[in-house]
């Protein structure tokens, strides 16, 4: 089974709380271009669906970023969520070569 998620590039001055109110989750992609990282947003519904099937630091997923014209494989490196409500706060992806 192939897991895929589509991300959008996050505007520089966007506030994470405002993004979450709009139904978006802030995310970061590391290692896609050396030591450079990219700030992204992911649709909340797509992220929760992905996390039902993917495990942190274990499952390789296909990440698509149409704004940067980038597509590649990545691991979910970190999931930040509320301790007992399980509301998603942030996702970190690490590109796999």
C-alpha positions as CSV (number, residue, x, y, z in Angstrom):
1,X,0.0,0.0,0.0
2,X,1.4,3.4,-1.0
3,X,0.9,6.3,1.3
4,X,0.9,9.8,-0.3
5,X,0.3,13.3,1.1
6,X,0.2,16.6,-0.7
7,X,1.7,19.7,1.0
8,X,1.7,23.4,0.2
9,X,4.5,25.8,0.9
10,X,3.7,27.9,4.0
11,X,3.8,31.7,3.8
12,X,6.7,33.3,5.8
13,X,4.6,35.3,8.2
14,X,1.8,32.8,8.7
15,X,1.0,32.1,12.3
16,X,0.6,28.4,13.3
17,X,-2.6,29.0,15.4
18,X,-4.3,30.8,12.5
19,X,-3.4,27.9,10.2
20,X,-4.9,25.4,12.6
21,X,-8.1,27.4,12.7
22,X,-8.3,27.2,8.9
23,X,-8.0,23.4,9.1
24,X,-4.3,23.3,8.1
25,X,-1.4,21.7,10.1
26,X,2.1,23.3,10.0
27,X,4.8,20.9,8.8
28,X,8.5,21.0,8.0
29,X,10.5,19.0,5.4
30,X,14.1,18.4,6.3
31,X,16.9,17.0,4.1
32,X,15.3,17.4,0.7
33,X,18.1,19.7,-0.5
34,X,21.1,19.1,1.8
35,X,20.7,21.0,5.1
36,X,17.9,23.2,3.8
37,X,14.4,22.9,5.3
38,X,11.0,24.0,4.0
39,X,8.0,25.2,5.9
40,X,4.8,23.5,4.7
41,X,1.2,23.2,5.5
42,X,-0.9,20.0,5.3
43,X,-4.7,19.6,5.3
44,X,-5.8,18.4,8.7
45,X,-8.1,15.6,7.4
46,X,-5.3,14.3,5.1
47,X,-2.8,14.3,7.9
48,X,-5.1,12.4,10.3
49,X,-5.9,9.9,7.6
50,X,-2.2,9.4,6.9
51,X,-1.3,8.9,10.6
52,X,-3.8,6.1,10.8
53,X,-1.7,4.0,8.5
54,X,1.8,5.4,9.0
55,X,4.1,5.1,12.0
56,X,6.7,7.6,13.2
57,X,10.3,6.9,12.0
58,X,9.1,3.7,10.3
59,X,6.8,4.2,7.3
60,X,8.1,5.7,4.1
61,X,5.5,7.9,2.4
62,X,5.4,9.9,-0.9
63,X,5.4,13.6,-0.3
64,X,4.3,16.0,-3.1
65,X,4.9,19.7,-3.0
66,X,3.4,21.3,-6.2
67,X,4.5,24.8,-5.2
68,X,8.2,23.7,-5.3
69,X,7.8,21.2,-8.1
70,X,9.2,18.5,-5.7
71,X,8.1,15.0,-5.2
72,X,10.0,12.4,-3.1
73,X,10.0,9.9,-0.3
74,X,10.1,10.9,3.3
75,X,9.7,9.5,6.8
76,X,7.5,11.1,9.5
77,X,10.2,12.2,11.9
78,X,8.1,13.8,14.6
79,X,4.4,14.2,15.5
80,X,3.5,17.0,17.9
81,X,0.0,16.6,19.4
82,X,-1.9,17.6,22.5
83,X,-1.1,15.0,25.3
84,X,-4.7,13.8,25.9
85,X,-6.9,15.5,23.3
86,X,-4.6,14.2,20.5
87,X,-5.1,17.4,18.4
88,X,-2.3,17.7,15.9
89,X,0.0,20.7,16.3
90,X,2.9,20.0,13.9
91,X,4.5,17.3,11.6
92,X,8.1,16.9,10.7
93,X,9.2,15.0,7.6
94,X,12.7,13.8,6.7
95,X,13.5,13.2,3.1
96,X,14.9,9.8,2.2
97,X,17.2,9.3,-0.8
